[in-house]
Amino acid sequence: MTRTKKIELLPTLFDSMDVPDGSYEFYYREQPFVLYVDFLHHKKNSQLSRRSSFTLFETEEKIQPERISLEGNVVVFDFKVKNKLQRIAFALNQEEGDASGESLAVFERASANPIMQPCADRPWESLAVFNTAAIMLEDKVHFIYRAIGPSGLSTFGYASSEDGINVNERLTDPVYVATSALPTDQERMMSSCYNYQSGISAAGCEDPRLSQVGDTIFMTYTTYDGVHPPGVALTSISVSDFLGRRWNWSQASLISAPHQCHKNWVVFPEKLNGRYAILHSLSPEVLIDYRDTLSFEQGDHVDSHYSSRDVVDRWDNWMRGVALPPIRTADGWLTFYHAMDTKDPNRYKLGALLLDLDDPNKILCRIPYPLLEPDAPYENEGFKAGVIYACGAVIKQDDLIVYYGAADTTVCAATIELNQLLAQLKSTTTSQRAPTHARGAHV
């Protein structure tokens, strides 16, 4: 006999699915396994008129319901099939004949998360390790990650991974220390300290991003001296020195305007029309600075402006900035960014868009929902709960691996099939059925 189970709705999100013409009820049926929806049509006197059912998803394997969320007129289902996370979306205003669920791109958190944690026996990284850059060289993933100890000085460490998830090597000492970022006692006495804190650091270098252009690796990072507003600095190292563990970084330059608050700048991983390109703002428009050289003389800097508030009816109405250097694909520059929703404050989420290959100031399409949100316990238990902050990614075989800091405390990884993500992005140019809000999944 066919059995029917009603999926337990999450009362914190909604208690019922009432709409002007009736209500929706969601079920899954076993043998075969079908996820379907009932729409109960009502007359004006609220009495039941008729019932209709339509299938959202069907498989020969068992469905394991995980979560249902409602955003606007879109229902998002998370469920597992053979322990593989699936997500579909269903718009409540769809016609019954076009009611199949729309499959969505889903980031899967690595089961090994966190992939890097603080080391108690190393004072410089005993409290927090997070926000790591990543670069693929000689078929190995190399990390430059942010670390903090009791001194409050933020420095960078080095680690590497053969498979992109499990860390095989991690050096015992920092590989980059921005000692010039420390204020003198006189500066502290003569200045009123700028109200800024990232993680638990008091000063130093923060949030590295790596871009290889030819034989040189450029690293942008946030620099903070404990007194003045944070700014963006740039240094570089040759690929041969990097691989040889010879940390001969060039003299760092402050490339943002002095005494202005700037973060989240990245260098494109190739020259565009023969010039270097620095992406320094995504809000309210894409701002890119093109330069013949990345050597900055004294007083030379990139002029940038930034507005955190974006389109009010989107989930990313509070833009924070670009996450990691753009990734070249055949369809455009795949670009990730951090944003928040004013209706869901204090939660950093990860979004994605495509920039035109020839004119990267032009946005081709944008995923209309966050690809990853701080839902896992390790993303909410740390020095800054509710934060996922990505600074690096690599492509390994068919998958894109994004690395992010969780709660300003640990380093984590999440993967997605690159072609699936690109297909989802491109579908947004013609499809308007994707939800305005969906959560990253944990598997």
HUJO-V775944 format. One record per backbone hydrogen bond with DSSP energy under -0.5 kcal/mol. CO is the residue of the C=O (numbers start at 1). NH is the residue of the N-H. E is the energy in kcal/mol with one decimal. If there is no record, write none. Layout:
BEGIN
co,nh,e
CO,NH,E
CO,NH,E
END
This chain:
BEGIN
co,nh,e
3,30,-1.4
5,28,-2.2
7,9,-0.5
9,11,-0.8
10,13,-1.8
10,14,-2.4
17,24,-1.7
19,22,-1.8
21,42,-2.2
22,19,-3.0
23,40,-2.9
25,38,-3.3
26,7,-1.4
27,36,-2.3
28,5,-2.1
29,34,-2.3
32,34,-0.7
33,59,-2.3
34,29,-2.7
34,36,-0.6
35,56,-3.4
35,57,-1.8
36,27,-2.7
37,54,-1.8
38,25,-2.3
38,40,-0.6
39,41,-0.8
39,52,-1.6
40,23,-1.2
41,49,-3.2
41,50,-0.9
43,46,-2.1
47,43,-2.4
50,41,-2.3
52,39,-2.8
54,37,-2.2
56,101,-1.3
57,35,-3.0
59,33,-1.5
62,82,-0.6
63,65,-0.6
64,80,-2.0
67,78,-2.8
69,76,-2.9
71,74,-2.2
73,92,-3.6
74,71,-2.8
75,90,-2.3
76,69,-2.2
77,88,-1.6
78,66,-2.4
78,67,-2.1
79,86,-3.4
80,64,-2.5
81,84,-1.4
83,85,-0.6
84,81,-2.2
86,79,-2.1
87,104,-2.2
88,77,-2.7
89,102,-2.9
90,75,-2.8
91,94,-1.8
95,98,-1.8
96,99,-0.9
101,103,-0.6
102,89,-1.7
107,109,-0.5
107,441,-1.0
108,415,-2.8
110,113,-1.8
116,411,-2.4
118,120,-0.6
119,122,-1.6
121,123,-0.5
122,125,-2.0
123,126,-1.2
125,119,-2.0
128,148,-2.3
130,146,-2.1
131,208,-0.6
132,391,-0.6
133,144,-1.2
134,393,-0.5
135,137,-0.6
135,142,-2.9
137,140,-1.2
140,137,-2.5
140,142,-0.5
141,161,-2.3
142,135,-1.8
143,159,-1.6
144,133,-3.0
145,157,-2.7
146,130,-2.2
147,155,-2.4
148,127,-2.0
148,128,-1.7
149,152,-1.8
152,202,-3.2
152,203,-1.4
153,149,-0.6
153,155,-0.5
154,205,-2.3
155,147,-2.7
156,175,-2.6
156,176,-1.3
157,145,-1.9
158,171,-1.8
159,143,-3.3
160,168,-2.0
160,169,-1.6
161,141,-2.5
165,167,-0.5
166,162,-0.6
169,160,-2.3
176,156,-2.4
177,179,-1.5
178,181,-1.7
179,182,-1.7
184,188,-2.2
185,189,-2.1
186,190,-2.3
187,191,-1.4
191,193,-0.7
194,196,-1.5
198,201,-1.3
203,154,-2.8
204,224,-2.1
206,222,-2.6
209,220,-1.8
211,213,-0.6
211,218,-3.2
213,216,-1.4
215,239,-2.4
216,213,-2.8
216,218,-0.6
217,237,-1.9
218,211,-2.2
219,235,-2.1
220,209,-2.0
221,233,-3.1
222,206,-2.8
223,231,-2.2
224,204,-2.8
225,183,-0.9
227,194,-2.5
230,262,-2.0
231,223,-2.8
232,255,-2.2
232,256,-1.1
233,221,-1.9
234,253,-2.2
235,219,-2.9
236,250,-2.7
237,217,-3.2
238,242,-2.4
239,243,-2.7
240,244,-1.8
241,246,-2.9
242,245,-1.3
245,247,-0.8
246,248,-2.3
247,249,-1.5
253,234,-2.1
253,255,-0.8
255,302,-3.6
257,260,-1.3
260,262,-0.6
264,322,-0.7
266,279,-2.4
271,273,-0.6
272,275,-1.3
275,272,-3.1
276,291,-2.3
277,268,-2.6
277,279,-0.5
278,280,-0.7
278,289,-2.6
279,266,-2.1
281,287,-2.6
283,307,-1.4
285,287,-0.5
286,288,-0.5
287,280,-2.2
287,281,-1.0
288,290,-0.5
289,278,-2.3
291,276,-2.5
294,296,-0.7
295,297,-0.6
297,300,-2.4
301,303,-0.5
302,257,-0.6
302,304,-0.5
308,319,-2.5
311,314,-1.3
314,317,-0.7
317,310,-2.4
318,340,-2.3
321,338,-3.0
326,328,-0.5
327,334,-3.1
329,332,-0.8
332,329,-1.4
332,334,-0.8
333,335,-0.6
333,355,-2.1
334,327,-2.5
335,353,-2.4
336,323,-2.7
336,324,-0.6
337,351,-2.8
338,320,-2.5
338,321,-1.4
339,349,-2.4
340,318,-1.9
341,344,-2.1
344,341,-0.6
344,347,-0.6
349,339,-2.0
349,351,-0.5
350,371,-2.9
350,372,-1.0
351,337,-2.0
352,367,-2.4
353,335,-2.9
354,364,-3.0
354,365,-1.0
355,333,-3.0
359,356,-0.6
359,362,-2.4
361,363,-0.5
362,356,-2.3
362,364,-0.6
365,354,-2.6
371,107,-0.7
372,350,-2.4
373,375,-1.9
376,379,-1.5
377,380,-1.8
377,381,-0.7
379,386,-1.7
379,387,-1.0
380,382,-0.5
384,387,-0.6
386,348,-2.1
387,407,-2.6
389,405,-2.8
392,403,-2.8
394,396,-0.6
394,401,-2.9
396,399,-2.1
398,418,-2.2
399,396,-2.7
399,401,-0.5
400,402,-0.6
400,416,-1.6
401,394,-2.0
402,414,-2.1
403,391,-1.2
403,392,-1.1
404,412,-3.0
405,389,-1.8
405,407,-0.6
406,409,-1.9
406,410,-1.5
407,383,-0.9
407,384,-1.8
409,129,-2.2
410,406,-2.6
411,114,-0.5
411,115,-1.7
411,116,-1.5
412,404,-2.3
413,110,-2.5
414,402,-3.0
415,108,-2.9
416,400,-3.1
417,421,-2.1
418,422,-2.5
419,423,-2.4
420,424,-2.2
421,425,-2.4
422,426,-2.8
423,427,-1.8
424,428,-0.7
425,428,-1.3
426,429,-1.4
427,430,-1.2
427,431,-3.2
441,109,-1.0
END
